[in-house]
Structures are given as structure tokens and as C-alpha cells.
Amino acid sequence: MKILLINPAFYDGKEFRNRFDDYIDWIKGGNLYVAPFEPPIGLAFLSAYLKERGHEVTLLDMQGLLMDSEALAGQIAARQPDLVGITAMTPTVPEALQAAAIAKRVSLKSKVVLGGVHPTLDPAGVLADENVDFVIRGEGEEAFAALATALADGNPVDGIPGLSFRRDGKPVIGDKATLIADLNTLPMPDYEAFPVERYIEHNQHLRSIRGISMIVSRGCPFQCTFCAVHQTMGRKWRIKSPERVVDELLILKERHQLEGVWFKDSIFNLDREWVKEFCRLMIERKVEIAWQALTRIDLIDEEELRLMKRAGLTQLDLGIETGSPKSLLRLKKGITVDRIREKVRLAKKHVKVFGFFMIGIPGEDETDVQQTFELAKALDLDRWTWSIYSPLPGSSLYEELIAEGKIEPYRLDYHQVHFTEAYAGICDIPPLRLKELYREINEYFYRKDSPVQAAG
């Protein structure tokens, strides 16, 4: 079967270029949100899985190619795929549905399936769009492959785990797909399916290193109220074997002349024995590549840090989020401000530290934002990224906001559900003022004329 996978962009090519140019200082300082540019590794997993089963697969990465709608229409018209798969997060729902409409307009035979976080959570809402034939809920590899096989063989799609569709104009909503228990059964993500060199060049431009992202685990057992990752990946944490991760890292290093990798997993070091074996292999096999990883404040351990540094770790990325004790409780981070200070000091003894921060959390006023600002200044991190809280469907905080009457279920202004926009009615700070505070904070940390002074 001829399959086309589409990664819609937050912004079309021209707007992305403009934002990149306008916010270059913020981006170089670490801001990941003003011009999001991360490789579509989820679709790369799917591409590899489908190719392994004999399908002809093309991935159109609108983000990486800086592709606009007109170019997308031309590509689909030329390819005439049997099946079009489009991924969608809540902020990219409008762009995903626009891509579905284009596919239906220029390739009449194509069936369209949407997957990702938002379709998983609101399958009926997505299927209400006449251009969407199917929705896959949860992890997509097995369900997508089963759908492709059924369509190719002319068989009914009823009973495919994870699949939702319309019957007689009405949505038939299936359960989420069964989680893949052993990630070693998945093929290595198909990095060659997207313009990998664009992402490597992006990293090299901003961080002076040829690097790319990797994802080696799925799931998160923690309860952070702003996050919805468990809705697609579950709460059970699963990770590839240390041997498999090192093998894939070596392949990527050789194939793309990499100097570094960024593990984008929600939590990298949940299993200390796994980390020990991974580090042992990195040292023993002389991988000699710089790497950074994301973890929680309460998982920082000095002995483990020393070992990871010997194995090539150069930076820890920490979800600090807020310096407001009230907001830490609201987010269910399970940490205190004093604990943050203690663990960051410990981490900084060994590696660089990158911090994620958020303002505009439900219930916050300017005092809470100021507490976060002051904590970030005092921590004196190497790099920072700042976001404005957005109500994400599937998170428990989203459900709390519905119960409080501040938002209506799945009646969001999706163009405002972006981590640089202030969504009205969420916190006690008016949206325009919250945007002012966001700009002031970013300018403090990333201003071009004196970045060292700004960080201190």
C-alpha cells in the first residue's frame, strides 16, 4: 500500500522564518517554544514499522521542509497515496485538519487517518470533520499497520484495537491501542524519512554541535497535572535495552557524523540499574559522543551523575516549572523550592543545567510569576526555556479548569493553545499583561548585548 505520513507545522514556512529571525536571541538562549523545530521521531517510528511490513511509505515533514499548504497540495497530488496519516497535537489540530482537507481535495482515492495526542483524546470531535476517515488512539504502530493491511485486502476494519471511524455517519469510538510492552520489538526510527540534516544544522547553528534528538522510552508514572503524555503512552514506563540504545546511537553517529544527541524522553533515569548498564556500555564501547537528558529534580543522584558524566553526559534538562510554592502544589510536582535549589546546586557541580519554566499557571497572580522569575535568576542555570501555561486536553489540570467553569470541553481556540500565548480566563493575570511579563522575562535572560550579565 502507498502510504503518505504528514507532520504539520505550527507555522507555515514563511511565518516560521519570520519568527526564527525575530526571536533568534531567545532561541539561542534556549527557548524551545517561539519557533518549535524538533524532528518528527514519532512518525519516524511509524515509517520504519510500516516499511518493515512491506508498505511504500513517504513522510512529508512540513516543519523540517518549511513547507506551505500549496507545496503540500502539489506533493499529495503527485503521489496519489492510498492512505494519508497525519499527526496532531492540540496546538496543531487546525493545521492537521487543513492537511486532511487538502488530501481529500487533490487525491480523491486517499483515505485519511489522524493520530497523536489530540485525536486520542477527542476522536469524536476529529471524526466530525468530513475529511477524516479514521482516528488511531494511543500508540500507533500496530493499529496503523493493521488498518493498512485491512484496506489493502478489502477487509472490514471493525475490531482493530485503537481504531475509531464513522459508520452510517456516526462515530464508532474504539478503545486506545494496546501499549507495546517491549520497545525492542520496534525497528529503529526511520531518520532518513525526514530531512535530518536540517535538524542537525539547526542544532549546530544554535549550539555549535552536530546533534539530533532520540527517544528511547515511553510512558511516565508521575502525576504532573499539566501534562497529558500518559494519555498516549500510558503510565507504565518502558525503555529499550541499554545495548539497543547504544547500538542505535552508534549507527546515528556514524551515519550522520554526530557530535551529540539529546534524549527527549520524559524521564531518562527512572531505572538506576538501566543507567549503570547504559553508561558501562558507552564507556566500554568508546562511543565518545556528548549527550543530554531530561529528568526530574527528585531523581538527581550525585553518584549516578558522576557515572553519567564519565559516559558523556554534558547537560541535564530539568522540569523546574515554577518558583511558587502554591503553583508547585497545583502542578503536583512533588518537590519544594528548597529542594529545587539543593538539587540544582548538586547537578551544577558536574554538568550544565537547562531549566524548563512556566508562568500563567491556573490560580497564579503576579506574585507567583515574580517568585518563579527570582528563583530562575538565583539558580544561575546555563540555559532556560520559558512557556505560558496552556490548557491541554487529557491533563488533570484541564479537567479542573472545566469543573471550575473556566473552559468548556474541546471548545478551545486552538491557535491560542500554544506555549507562547496567554489563554484568557486561566490565571489571575490578564492575557495582555501575562504576555508582557513573558517578554520581560525572556528579554532578561536572552538579551543580546549582555547574556552573561543577564544570567546572573
N, C-alpha and C positions, 0 to 999 in steps of 0.2 A: 504494500500500500504506500502511496505517495503522501507523506506527512509533512506539514509545514508548522513549525513552532514559532511563536511570536513573543518577543519580550518588549512590551510597550514602554515608552519612556515617560518620565514625569513631565518632561518638556520636549517640544519638537526641537530639531537640530538648531535652528536659528536662535530660539529662546535660550537653549542650553548654553550656546556660545556666549550670548549676552550676559547671562548670569555668571558664567565662569569668569569672564573678563571683569564684571562689576564687583565680584566678591573674591578676587584672587588672593587678597591678603588673608581673609578669613579661612579660605580653603587651605592655604599653605600653613596656617596655624593649626589646622586640624578639623575644621568644621566639615562634617560629612553630609550635611543636610541641604545647604543652599544650592548645591549643584550635584545631586546624587549621581555617582558614577561607579557602580560596582558590577563585576561580571555576573551574568545570569547562571550561577552554578546549579541552581535547581533544575533549570531547563537542560543544562549540560548533562546532569544525571539522567534525565528523561531521554535525551537524544541517544546517549550510549546504550541505555536499556532497550530502546526500540530498534536501534541498528543491530544489536546483538540478536534480535528476533527476526531479522531479515527485512525490515521495513526501510524504505528510502526516506531519509529524514534531512530536512533543511531547517536551520534555525536562523530566523531574521531578528537580529538584536537591534531594535530601533534605537536604543540608547547608545550602544557602542558605535553604531554606524552613523549616529546623528541623523537618522532617517526621519523624514516628514511623511505625512499621510499620502501625498501624491506619489512619492517614491514607493511607499508600501503597496499602493494600488497597482503600480506597474509591475512590481515583483510578484504579487499574487496572480495577476492576470497572465503573466508569462509562464508561471509554474503550474497553474491549474491543479492544486493539490486535492486529494480525496478527503483529507481530514486536516483541519486547522486547529491547533491547540494554542490557547492564549493564556498567559498567567496574569493574575490580577491581585494586587494588594488593595486595601481600601482607598488609598490616595490615587491609585491608577485605574479605578473602575471606569471612569469616563473614557479614558484612552483605550482601555481594553474593549469596551463596547463599541467604540468607534472603529477599532480594528476589525471586530466581528462584522460590523455593517459593511465595511469596505470589502471584506472577503466574500460576503454574500452577493454584493453588487457586481464584482468583477469575475467571480468564479462560481457560477450557478450550481455546479455539482457538489461543491465543497460542503461538508458537514463541519460545524463549528463547536468546539468544546472549550469551556473555561475551567481553569483550576487555580489553585493558590488559596491564600488565606480568606479573602473576601467571599469567593464563591462557596468555599467550605461552610462559611457561617450563614450566608444568605442565599441558598440555592434557589429558593422560590423567587426571590427578587431578581436574581440574574436571569432565570429562565423566563421571566415575564418579558424580557426583550426578545422579540421575534427572530432576531439574528443568531440567537444562541440555541443550539440543538441539545447540548448535553452539558452537565456540570460534573466534575470529579471532586469529591470531598476527601480531604486528607492527603496522605502521601500518594503520589500519582502514578508511579511506575507500573504497578501491577494492573491497576484499573484501566489506565490508558492503553496498555498493550492488549488487554482483554477486549476493550472496545474496538480497537483497530482490527483485531482478528475476527470479531463477530461481524463487523461491517464488511470486511473483505470477503468473508464466506457467505454473506447474506443471511446470517443467523440473527435471532432476536437478541436484544441487549438486556432483557429482563434478568435480574439476578446477579448482575456483575457487581461485586462488592465495591462500594464507593461511588457508584454512578447514579445520577439523577437525570431525569429527562421529562418531556411532555408526552402525554397520551390523550388524544382527543382534546387537545388544547389545555389540558390541566396538568400541573406539575406532579410528577411521581418522585418523591424525595427518598433517596436511599440513605442508609447509614454511611458513616465515614468508612473509608478503606481500612482494612486491617493493617496495623503497623508492621513494617518489615523488621523482624526480630534480629536478624543477623545482617548487618550492613556489609559484611564481607561478601555476601552473595551478589551485591550490586557491582556492575563494571565501573571502572574508573570514569569519572565525569569526562565528557567529550569537550575538552577545552578547545579543540580545533574547530568546533561548530560555531564559535563566536569569534569576533576579531580580537583575539587575545593580546596581540601586540599593542592595540590601542590602550588597553588597561595597563599593560606593563609600562608603556610610555607615560601614561598619566601618573603612575606611581613614581616613575623616575623623575618626572618634571617637578613633582611636589616634594618628594622625599629623598631625591638623589640616590635611588636604589632601584634596580630592576626587580620588581616584585609583583606578586599576584596573590589573590585570596585562595584559601582552601576551606572546605567544610568536611569534617571527618566524623561528626557525631550528629545525633538528632535527639530531640526531647529535652525537657527541663522539669525537674521535680519541685522547683521553688514556686512561691506564691505571689510574686510581684503583681500588684493589682493593675498596673498599666499595660501589661504585656499579654499578647494573645498567641504566642508561639505554640503553646501546648494544644491549641485547637487543631492544628495541622500535624504536629509532630508528637503529640502526647506528652505525658508527664514522666514516662519511663525513659531514662537516659540510656542511649545506645551509642556505641562508638566502634569504629573499625579497629582491628587488632593493631598493636604498635608496629608489627612487621609490615602490614599492608600500608599503613600511613607512610612509613619511611620509604617503602618501595615507590609509592606514587610521588612522593616528594622528590626522590632522585630522578624519576622519569621527567617530571616537570622542569627540574633544574637543568638537566642535560638538553631537553628538547627546546627550551626557551632561554637558555643561558641566564637563569635566575640567580640573583644575589640574595633574595629574601622572600619569605612567604608570611601571610597574615592569616592565622586561623580564626575564622569568623564565627566559630561555634559559640552558642550561648554560654557554655561553660566548658573550658578545656580540661581542667584538672580536678574533676569531681572524684576520680578514682586514683588514689595515690600510687597504688601498685602499677597501674597502667602507665602513669607518668614516669615512674622509675624505669620501666622496661623501655619505653619510648626513648628516654634520654640515654640509656645504656646503648641502644642501637644507633642513635645519632652519633654518639662518640666513637663507638666501636667501628662503625662503617665509614667514619670520617666524612660525613655528609657536608660539613663546613658550609652552612648556609645560615644567615640571620633569620630569626623568626620572632613573631609576637603573637600573643594570645589573649583572649578575653577571659576574665574570671570575676568572682565575687570578692568583696572585701574580706568576708569571714572565711575564705578559703586560702588566704595568703599564709604561707608557712615558710620560715626562713631556711630550713634545711632543704626543702623542696626547691626554693628559689635558687639556692646555690647550685643545685644539680642542674636545673633547667638552664641556668646561665652557662654552665660548662658545656651544655649540649647546643648552645647557640641562641638562647633567648636573649633578646635585646630590649624588649618592651612589654610591659603588662598593661592591658586595657581594662579599666575598672568602671563598673556602673555605679558611680557615686550618687548621681542624680540630684541630690538636694542637701543643703546645709540646715534646713529647717527641721527641728525635731518633730514638729507636728506633721510635716509632709512625709518624713521617713516612716512614721506610723501609718499614714494614709496609704502609702505605697507598699506597706508590709515588707520592707527591705530587711528587717531582722537585724539592723545594726544601729549604732548611735553615732553622733558626731565625734565623740571622743574616740570611739573605735575606728572611725574613718581616719582620724589624724594619726593614730598609733600604727595602723597597718600601712598607710601610705608612707610614713617615715621609714618603716621596715623595708618596703619594696624599693624605695629610692636609694637605699644603701647598695643595691645590687644591679638594678636595671632602670631604664627610663620608664616613666609612668604617664599614661594617657588617661584622661578622665572624661566620662560622659556626664553631662549636667542637663537639668531640665527645669524650666520655670513655667508658671501658669498652671500648676497642679491644682485640681479642684480644692476649693477652700482657701487657697493662698491669697494673701494680700501683699502689699509692697514690702512689709517687714520680712516675710518669708523669702521673697526674692533677694532682699538685701543680705539675709543670712547665708543664702547659697553663694552669692557673689563674694562675700567676705571669706567664706570657707575656701572657695576656689583660689582666691588670692593668697591666703595663708598657706595652702598646701604647696604652692610653687611647683606645679607639675611641669612636665616637659611639653605637653600638648593638651589641648582641650577641645571638646566639641559641645556646642550648646544647642538645645532644641526647645521648642514651645510644646507643652503638652497637647496632644490631640486625642480625642475620644475614639479609641479603636474597638470596633465590634469584636466580641469574643473575650475581652478583658473583663475582670470583675469590676473594675472602676467604671467601665462603660455601663454595666448593669446598675451600679449605684446611681449614676447620673440619670438613668431612666427612671429609677424609683423616686428620685428627688424631683422629677419633673423638669430637668434642665435640658434634656434632649428627648427626641422620640425615636423609637427603634427603627433603624435603617431609613431614616429620613434626614440624613446628613447632607450638608453641602460638601460634596466630596472634594471640590477644589480647595476647600478650607481645611480639610483633614490632611494637613501637611505640617511637618515638624518645624517649619519656619513661619507658620501662620497662626494667628490668635483666633480661636473659635469662640464666638460670642456666648456669654452666659455660663462659662465653665468655672472661672475663678472670680475673686472679688476685685479684679483689676480690669478696667475697661479695655477692650481689644486694642485700640489705638495706643493707649499708654503701655500695654504689655509689649507691643511691637517696638515702642521707643526704648523700653528697658532692654529688650533683646538686642537692639542695635548698640546701645551704650555698652553693654557687657562685652559683646563681640569686638567692638572697636577698642575697648580697653586692652583686651588680650592680644588682638591681632594687628593693632595699628602698625603701619608700615615704617614709620620713622624711628621707632624705638622699641622693637619687640622684646629685648631683654629687660628694659625698664618696665614695660607693660606687664611682664610675667611676675615681677617681684613686688 
